[in-house]
Amino acid sequence: MKANKQPPNVSRVSLWDGFVAGQEILKAINQLPEVEKAALAGSLRRGTPTIGDIDIVIQASKAANQQLLDKLQHLEQVASVIDSGRTWITMMLRNQIKVDICIVEQQQYGAAMLYFTGPVAHNSALQSCARQKGWKLNECGLFDLRTDSYLPAGTEEDIYNQLGLQYIAPELRETIDSITLTSPYQSPSLISFSQIKGDMRIKSKWGKGEAAIPHIAHYALNAFPHYQYIIIADQLPDSTSDQYLRQWDEIDEVNRQLKNNFIKKGIETAIGNHGSLSVKNELLLSFDWVTATIQEETTGDNTEKLIKACECPYVHCIGHTSSQIYNAGSPPRINWDQLFKKAAATHTAIEINAQPNCLELDDALVYNAVQQGVHLVINTAATALSQFDLMQLGVWIARRGGCTKQNILNSRSWQEIEQFKLNKRLVCQQTPAT
């Protein structure tokens, strides 16, 4: 794919906006009869927080190239063509996101996916490994320099294997340097979306959500058949037991109709000054899952109040570590090392909030949390049914932080989560608060 002319006024967009646009154009491309297969590459595939453009690799026969190029520029999503060649095209979509498309033959597909996924430093390290073996690696394939012949490497995994390396997931390729790459390295089996068993913080019409509990349940079961549970976690205007009892009655009725204890009873309780909670312990202990969040705007240090919340035996998860919107100003100070140590010691989970404007836990913090033994929960905090899809964004953050299934609590069965809760209560009751 050629280094194309950059159109004016192209700015980076969020990963989620890029993913939605990428999926839309990819779906249209895959419907073209000339396309044998196609996939997203570039920074979008690596799950970077923002992307500059959408990279797509298409596998097609050489004879179909021109016909395919003609059809690509007339797709409904395309506003204009910026530049093109025999095997590539750069276009501007109607949503003002640039897309670079490369067309390759079957034997080139693995190398092209590797090359155009990047990043450049990782590609350079792989190319160096190839040269040490007397080979050449580029976007067209893996070649023996002595014979200029293809080495069997139709997939990315084949290329890593030929180089004597373990396959590295795209999300980790920015953090694996050339030294690590050429030394014995065991790439973790990263968490996948299909391994998530439930969303543990959903808002309903009882609180700030748009959908009623029956609609939420039916949508989740149909759209995410691998989910085993969801947690309705509202913060009701009047935090009394009577109000929550009425909500629980509705949850029980929906579960009876479903013949499945699919919906769990959760709550989002606010963390106030000195770590005090907006709901009393006597009520918290009746919930299936309790998430504590900071909700008041603050520019001070939140560490002490978050640590105090971890010490409550009935708080299972810390959600918002601040009420600040991501990148909207200076966030409050948090000593993450202290918080992670306390969370690990008290068996308190920390939330990866998948809302695009609430990404308080980035991949670097996720990595540090995992290193200290913290259990993480990926939640959407959805207020609308359409936001359930944001789980994928949270999974990306977890993968870039090196998370496996073992690190993500909501990849476990509800029975295992009950055991986690029991361990939490026992530890907190045996350990004096600070």
N, C-alpha and C positions, 0 to 999 in steps of 0.2 A: 504494500500500500504506500503510495507516494506521499511525501511531505507536501500536503496540499496548501493552497492559498487560504489564509485565514480570513473569513468574512468580517466586516466591521461589527462592533458592538456585540461580540459573542462573549458571554460571561459564564462562569461556572454555576451549575445548578446543584441542588441537593441530591444525594444518592437516591432518595425515594422518588423524587420527581423524574430523575433520569431512568430509574428502574421501570416506572409506569410507562414512560414514553418508549423505552427500549422494548418492553414486552409488546406494546401495541404495534410497533413497526416490525418486530420480529415475527409476530403472528401473521401479518400481511405478507411478509416475505416467504414464509413457509407454505403459503397457499399457492405460490407460483409453481407450475408444473416442472420448470427447469431446475428447481432447487432440490438437491438430494438431501441436504441437511444444512442447518444454519444455527449459529449460536452467538450470544453476546460475548465480547472480549473487552480488553482495555481496563480502565479504572473502574468501570461498572462491574465487571466480573470480579475484580479484586475487592469490591465493597468499600472503596474509599469514601470518606464523608461527603465529598463533592466531586462532580465530574465536569470535564470541559466539553466532552462530546460523547457520542455513542459509537463504539466500534463493533462491527459485525463481520464475522467470517462466514462465507457461503461456500459450500461444496457443490460443484456443478461440472458437467463435462465441458471440455474446451470448445466443442462445437456449439454449445448453447450460450456462450458468453455474450455475444452481441445482442441476441434476442432478450436475454436476461437483463442486460444493462438498459435496454429500451423500456422494458416493463418496470424496472425499479424506479426510474425517474417519473413515471406516471402513476405511482401509488398515491392513494388519496391523502396520505399523511405528508407528502412531499410538497414544499412550497417552491423550491428552486434547486437547480443543479449548480454547484460551485465549480466543480472541475471533474474530469474523468479521464480514464485511460482504457487500455484493452482489458484489464482485469480488476479495475477498481473504479469507484465513483464516490464523490463527496457531495452531499446534498444538505440543504437546510430544510428542516421539518417546519410544519405550520406553527408548531409551538416554539419556534426559534431555537431549537436545539440542533446542533450540527451532527450529522451521522457520516462516518467513514465506513465504506463497505469494501471488502476484498473478496474476490472470487478465486477459488483454487480448485485443483483437481483432487481426487481421492487420496493419492499418495502424499499430497502436500498438506492435507488438512490438519494433522496433529502438529506439525511444525509451525503452521500459520497461527493456530490457536495459541501456541506457546509464545510465539514472537509478538503477536498483537495484543496478548494479555499483559505482557511486560511484568514488572517495570524494566527499564533499560539496564539498570545495574544487575538485575537478576539474569537477564538475557546474556549480558556480557560475561558473567561468571560461568554460565553454561557453555558459552562459546569457547571460553578458555579451557574448560574441561575437555571439550571436543578436540581442540588443537593439540592438547597433550597426548591424545590417542592417535594423532595423524588424521583427524577428521575435520570436517567443516559443518557448522550448524548455522542455518539462516532460516528465513521465513519460508523457503521452498522445501526444506528437508534436512536430513542428516546424510552427509556424503563422505565417502572414503577419498581422501585427497590423492592417493596413489592411482586409483582407477577412475575417479570422478563418477563413481556409481552410487546409487541410493543404498543406504543401509535400511533394513526393515524397521520402520518406525512410523506406523500409521497413526498413532495416538501420542498424546503428551506422555502418558505413562511409559510407552515404548521408548521414547527418547531418554527419559530419566534412567530407565533400566539399561539401555545401551551404554549410557555414560557411567554406569555403576553407582547410581544415586537413587535414593528413595524419592518417590513422587511427593511433591510439595504442593499443597492446596494453594490456589490463587491468592486467597486472603492473607497467606503468610509470606508471600514472595517478596514483600517489601522489607520484611524484618529478618530474612535469612541472608546473611552476607556471604561473600565468596569464601571466607575462611570456614564458616560453619558448613557451607555447601560441600566442600571437599573433604570434610572430616566425617567420622562416623556420626550420623544424625538420624534420629528416630522421629519422623514427622508424626504428630498426634493425629488420631482419627477424630476430626473436628465434628462438633455437634451439627446435626442437620435439621431442617424444618420438620421433616417427617418424624423425627424422634420426640418432638414436643407433644406432651400428652394433655396439655390444658393451658388456658389463659387464666391467670390468677388475680387479675384486677380489672373488672369490667364494671362500667357504670350503667345503671338502668334508669328507667323513667321515675323511679322512686327518688332518685337524687338528681345528678346533672346529666344523665344520659337521655337519649332520644327514644330508645326502644323499650317496649314492655318486656318483662321477663320471659313470657311464653315465646315471643318473637325471637328474642336472643337465643333461647335454647334450641329452637327448631333451626335457626340459621346456622348456629355453630355445628350442630350435628350433621347438617347436610353439606355445608361448605368445608368442614374439616373433619372428615370421618375418622381420622386417627386420634382425635381428642377423646379423652376418657372422662374429663371433668372441666367445668369452668367455675369461676368464683365471681359471684356478684358482690362487689365491694363498694357500696355507696357510703357516703357520709351524709346522713339525713339531717335536715334542718333542725329537727328537735331530737337530740340524741338520747331518747328515752327508751327503756325496754319495751314499752307498749308499742311504739312505732315500729321497732325492729321485729317484734313478735308478729305484727300484721304482715310484714314483708316475708318472714319465715313461713307463715301459713301459705302464702302464694307460692313460694318456692316448693314447699312440700306437695302442694296440689299439682304443680307442673311436673314434678318428679313422679308422682303417682300416675299421671297420664302417660308419661314417657315409659313407665315401668323400669325406671333407671334412676339411680341416685346421682344424676349427672350434674346438677347444679349444687354448688356448695355455698354455705352462708358465710360471707366475708364482710369486712368493714375496713374503711380507711379512716383512721383516727389521726387527728392533728397533733403534732409535737409542739408544745408551747415553750415558754421560758423555763430554763433549767431542766428540760426534758419531760415536763409534765404532759399528760395526755388528755385529750378532750373528752374521752370516755372512760369511765371508772373501770377498774379491774374486774369488779363483780359482774359487769356486763361483758367485758372483753372475753372472759374465760368461756362464754357460751358460744362464741363464733368458731367456725371451722378454720378460719384463716384471718389473721389480723395484720394489716399493713399500716405502718406508722409513717407519716409524711410531714415535712415542713411546708406550711402553707402561707405564712406571713412573709411579706417582703423584708429582707434583712441584708445588710452588708457586713454584719459582724462575723464572728467566728462561730460556726455551727457545731463544732466538734463535740463540745461538752454535752449539749442537749441530745445529739445523736447517740452518743455513748450511753447516756442515761436511758434512752429509749430501748437500746439493746439489752439493758439489764432487766427490763420488765419481762417476767416469764410468759406473759400472754401476747407479746409482740413477736410475731414470727418473721417479719420482713420489714426492712427499712426501704421506703420508696423514694419520693423526692428528697434529695439531700438539701435542696434549696427550692424556693418558689420562683427562681429566676428562669426566664426563657433563654434557651441556648443561644449564645452569641448576641444577646440583647443588652449586654452591659457587664459590669464587673460582678462576678458571682461572689457569694460570701466565702470566707476562708474556711477550709476544712483540712484537718490533719488526717489525710487518708490513711497513713500508716497506722495511726492510733485507732481509727475507726475500724479498719480491716482486722486488726488484732483483736479488738473487742468483739466484733461480729463473729469471728472464728471461735473465740473462747466461749461465747454464749450461745452458739448454734443459732445465730440470727442470720437470715438470708439478706442479701443486698439485691435490689432490683435493677435490672437493665431496662430502663423505660424506652419503649420502642417508638414513642411519639417523636416525630422529626424535630420539633421545637423543644424537646425536653431531654436531650441526650447528655445527661449529666455524667454518666459513666461512659467514657470513651474506651477505645480498645486498649490503650496503655494502662488505664486504671483497672480495666477488667483483668488484664494480664497480672498486675500486681496483686489484685484480690485473690486470684487463683493460686498464686505462689504462696500466699499466706493461709490457704486452706478455707477461704470463704465460699459458702454455697451461694450461687447466683440464681435469680429467677428472672426470666424474660417475660415482661408483661406489655400489653398494648395500652392499658388504661383507657380502653375504647369508650367513647361516648356515643358512637354510631356504629351500625353494622359494618359499614364500609371500612372502618378502622381496624377490624379484625385482621385484615391482610398485613397490617404493619408488623405483625409478628416476624415476618421475613427480615425486616430491617433490624430488629433486635437480634435475630440469629446471626446476621452479618457481623454486628458488633462483637458478639460472643466469639465467632470464628476468628475474627482478626485479633482477638485477645487470646487465642489459643485454646478456647474452651472445648472440652470433650463432653460427651453425654454425662459423665460422672460429675462434672462441675455445675451442671444446670439442674436445679431441683425439680422444675416442672417437666423434666424428661422422665420422671419416675412415676410409679403407680401411686394412687392415693394411699394405699396401705403403707408404702415407704414414707410418704409425707407425714402420715400420722406418727410414725416412729420418729421422724425428725422433730416433730412438735413435742413428743414425750421427752426426747433427749434434751431439748431446749428447756423445758420446765424443770427437769431434774437438775440440770447444771445451774440454772439461775437460783433455784431454791437452796443449793448447797454452797453457792458462792456469794459472799457479802457484797452489796453494792458499793461502788466507790463514792 
